[in-house]
Amino acid sequence: MGTGKVIFIRADANEQIASGHIMRCLTIAGALRRQGHSVTFLVSDHDSESALTIRGETSFLCLESNYRCLEEELPMLLSLLSERKPDVFLLDSYFASARYMEAVRKLCRLVYLDDLQQFSYPVDLVINYDLTADASFYSDTPALLGASYTPLREQFLSVPYSVKERVSTVLISTGGSDIYNAASRIFEVLAGSDYFTKCKATFHVLTGNMNSNKDSLYHLAEKNARMILHENVTEMAGLISSCDLAFSAGGTTLFELCAVGVPAVSFSISDVQHPCVHAFEKAGIIPYAGDVREGDAFYEKLLSMGIEIAENPTRRKELSAYMKQFVDGQGADRIARAITDL
């Protein structure tokens, strides 16, 4: 491997954890490998293992631990780190404590992917690509902050896209788990409306292997020719660029939509997503319709906001241009270079 470094990435994905964590780590892993480094994933359980294998990842170790109690895995993990001697440990988990971080950092450089700004992290580098990440919070820690460090896949570099006068293709993305089955309800509300019926709009609906409501989605798609269901999409940039309007939960998909320039309406499914969706709304990039847990009022607002954007091609063009200014698709390479410099 020459001057290449040995890097471990610790992340999980299951019905409770959004698949975005694994996805962004896979993206960073790809950038690291392109720069000549060796990468191995560490996961808690076989659900997370499956999330990697279906995306083509083959270098991983299953710790068979509890993803909610990371400290319990420390004896096994520290023994592994002492034996394998990685140069860098990239951690992406909301359940990591200061004690966990301090123990890992004694054996290798530690990088943390942060979304929540919970406490002062004892790490060598923090990455937080939220649009409104508070730099003062990381005053004692080197940090990569802002949308320029969004880890998007290489396919999102310079994607051709132009805004059409008429909306005919719509994307619906609710994340990997969608415990409230929001995708089905959003499709029914949009497709059943007079506006989108008159447009004869086709709806591309995303689902993942961790979605507990996946069977009902497939059943719904069988009954509705206007609904096209996509599971574990590998060419996401191509799918996004084929759409005229998107409805997406908070998370990485919002950044992907910006990289392509597809006008969108956001919503949230969990409290964790609130900082992300509010940041995009505050910046005037992607309007926020609310939380799916609000019930009928949310779905009415989502439809109203979607129609307002769909029927105004001038506004969609303005939004598209504005979105592309914020995300250029090179974040993963920037992160990989920063890790290399450690």
N, C-alpha and C positions, 0 to 999 in steps of 0.2 A: 504493500500500500504506500510505501515511500513516506512522504510527509503527511499523509492522511491521518486523521484522528479517529479514535474509536468512540462512538457516541451511542448512549442509551437514551431511549425516549420512553417515558412512563405516562401512559394514557389509557382510558377505558371508554367503552361504549356499550350501552344496553338499553332496556326499555325506559329507564329512568334518566340516563345521561344522553344528552343530544349527541348525535353522530358527528356533529361539527368538530368536536374535540379530536377525534381520530382523524377526520379528514384534514384538518389544518396541520396536524402532526405528520401525516403522510406527505403533504405538500412540502413541508420543511425538510423531511427526510429525503425527498427527491432532489431538492436543491443541494443538500449536503452531499449526496452521492455524486451528483454532477461535478461537484468541486473536489471529488476524490476521497471522501471520508467513508468509513464503515459505520452502518447504522443498525441497531437492534432494538426492537420494541419490547417493552415489558408491560404485561397486562394482568389484571386481577383474576379474570375468569374466562370460561369458554365462550360466553357471549361476546366479550371483547375480542377474543381470538377469532371468532367467526367474522366479526366486523372487519378484521384485517384480511383474512383469507379471501373473502368475496371481492376484495378490492385488489387482489393480486400480491399482497405482501406475504413474504415467506420467511423473513428473518425476525422471529419473535420468541419470547419465553413467557409461559403462563405461570404466574406465581401462586395461583389457586388461593387467593387471599380475599378479604372483604374490602371492596372498593370504597366503602364508607368509613373504614377504620384503617387508614394507611399505616399508622404506627404499629399495628399488630404484625405487619409484614417486615418490619425493620430487621429482626435477626436474620431471616433468610436473605433479604435484600443486601444487607451489609456484607454478609458472607460472599454473595455473588459478586459484589463490587470489588471486594478484596482479591477475589480470584481472577476476575476478568480485567480489572484495572482500566476502566474506560477513562477517557480524557474529559468528557463532558456528559452531564446527565441533564436532559431536558424534561421538565416536569409540567404536566398539564392536568391538574386535578383541583377541584374545589375543596377536597377533603384533606389536603396536606397541611400539617401543623408546623409551627416553628421548630418543634423538636425533631420532626421528620426531616425538615430541610437542613437543620444543623448537623444531623447525623450523616446525611448523604454528602454534605459539603466537606466533611473531614476527609473524604476519600477521593473526591474529584470536583471539577468545576460544576457549578449548579446554575442552570438557566430556568426561569419560571415564566410560563405563559399565564398572564393575569387578566382577569376581567372584572374582578370585584373590589380590589383595593381594600382588603380586609385588615391587614396588619403590616408591620414593618418586616419585610421578608429578608431573612438571612441568606441571600443568594449572591451570585457574582454578576448576574444580568437578569433584568426583567423585560418582558415584551408585553406591551398593552397597546393594541392598535385601535382602540375606541377613538372616535372622533374628538371626544372631549375628555380624554384621559388627563387627570390632574398631575402635572409635572412636579408640583411641590410635595406630593405624597411620596415620591421616590427620591427625595433630596439626598438620602444616604446610600442610594444604590444606583449603579449605572443602569440606564433604561432606554429602550427603543420604543418611542411613543408616537401614536398617530397613524392615520390611514396609509401612509407610505410604507408601513411595515405589515400590511395585511397579507397573510400568506395564501395567495391564490395559486392554483395550478398553472403550469406553463402555458396551457391552452388558452388562458385568458389574456395573453399578450397580444395587443393589436387585433382585436376581433372586429371584422367589418360589420357595420350596423347602420341602418338608416331608418328614421321614423316615417311610418306610412301615414297617409291622410286618414285612413279608416282602420279601426281596430277589428281584427278578425281572428287573432290567435292569442290566447291568454294562458299564463302560467300560474299555477297554484302550488305553493311550497309551504308545508307546515312543519318541516323538520323530520328527523329520523324516527321518532317514537309516536308523536301525535296522540297522546293518551285521551284526549277529549273528542277524537274523531272529527276534528275541525275541517279536514279536507273534504269530507263528504258533505257537510253542511254548507261550506263555502261554495262548492260546486252547485249544489241544489239551488242556493239563493241566487247566484249569478246566472246560471243557465236558465233558471225559471223566470228571470226578469224580462220585461218587455223589451228593454234596450238591447241586451245581449242576444235575445232571441231574434230580434229584427236584424242584428249584425250577422246572424248565423255563425256566431263565434264558436271556435273549437277550443277546448280546454285541455291543456297538458298538466296533469296532476302528478306530483312527485310523491313517492312513498319509499320506505326503506325496510330492510329485513327485521328491524326492531319494532316496527309498527304493529301493535297488538290488534289494530282494526283493519289490517291489510285485507283480510278475506272479504269484509263487507265492502271495501273499496273496489276490489275486483268484481264483486257481484254487481255493484253500481255501474261500473264501466261496461259490463256485458249488456246492461239494459239501455245504455245511453251512447249512441253513436258519436255524440259531440264530445265525449270524455275519452281521453287517451291517457292511460296510466303508465308511468315509468318507474321502474324499480332499479336501484343501484346504478344510476346513470354514470357512465364513464366520460362521455363527451358532453359535459354540462354546458360548456361555452357555446357549442353548436345548437343545443336545445334552447338555451336562453336567447340567443341571437335570432331564433326563428319566431320569437314572440313579440307582440306589439304592446303588451301590458302585463304586469305581474302583481300577484298578491302573495306576500311572503312574510313568514314569521321572522322575528329578529334572529340575527346570527350571520354566519358567513355568506349565506345566499344574498343578503343585502349588498355586501361588498362585491360579489360576483355580478350582480345586476348593474352596479355602478361601473364596473370595469368594461362592461359591454355597452351600457348606456340605455338600458330598457326601463322606461318609466314604471313606477311601482307604487303600491300602497302597502304599508307594513302593518303588522299586528303582533300581539304577544300571546304566548301560551303559558309562560311561567314568569315569576318575578325576576328571575335572572336576566331575562331578555329586556327588561324595562330600560336600563341605561342605554343600550344599543339603539332601540327604536326611537327613544326620545332624543338622542343625539342626532340621528339622521333628520328627524323632524325639525329640531331647533336650527340645524344648518340649512334648512330649506331644500333638502335633497329628496327625501322620501317622506310623504305625509303619513301620519300614524292614525289608524282607525280605532284602536282600543284593544282590549283583552278579550279573548274568546270566552272567558269565564263570566263575562257580563251578560251573556245570553242574547236574546232577540235584539236588544238595543244595539249591540255590537254589530251584528250581521246587517242590520238596516243601515248603519253608518258606513260600513265597509262597502256595501253596494252603492250608496249615494256618492261616496268619494271616488269610487272606481268609475262610475258613469261620468262624473264631472271631469275627470282627467281624459277619459276615452273620447269624449265628444269635442275636445279642444286640442287639435293637432299642433297648434302654435305653442301651447303650454308644454305638450309632450316633447317637442323639439328643444325647448329651453331647458327642461328638466334633464333630458338626455345629455346635452352638452355640459351641463353643470355637474352631473354625476361622474362623467369621464375625467373631469378635472381633479377629482378627489382620489381616485384609485387607478393606478397605472399597471397593476398586475405584476410588479417586480419585487413585491414585499418579501417573498420567500428567499430570493437570492440575497437581498440585503440582510436578512436574518442569518442566513448561512455564513455570509462573510463575517458578521459580527461574532458568531460562534467560533469561527476559524481564528479570529484575532484573539480570542481568550487564551 
